[in-house]
C-alpha cells in the first residue's frame, strides 16, 4: 500500500518517468530470468509487473477525472 500512496502523489509527468524506469527494470529482470542467471531477489519480477499495473491504473483514473 505504501507504493500506491506514493504514486498517487506524483504528477502525470513523474508517473510517466517512473513507468519508464519500471519497464527498463522489467526488461533486465526478464533477460536475467531467460538466461538462467541467479537473481538476488526472485520476487522482484512479480513486484515490478504489479508496479507497472498500478501506474497504468492511476493514469487511467486521472484521465477519467479530467
QUIFENVEN-V510680 format. One line per field, one symbol per residue. ss: DSSP state (a for helix, b for strand, c for the rest). phi: phi as a letter, one per 30 degrees, with the letter a starting at -180 (. if undefined). A space follows every 50 residues. Layout:
ss->???
phi->???
This chain:
ss->caaaaaaacccaaaaaaaaaaaaaaaaaaaaaaaaccccccccaaaaaaa aaaaaaaaaaaaaaac
phi->.ddddddddddddddddddddddddddddddddddiddcdbddddddddd dddddddddddddddd
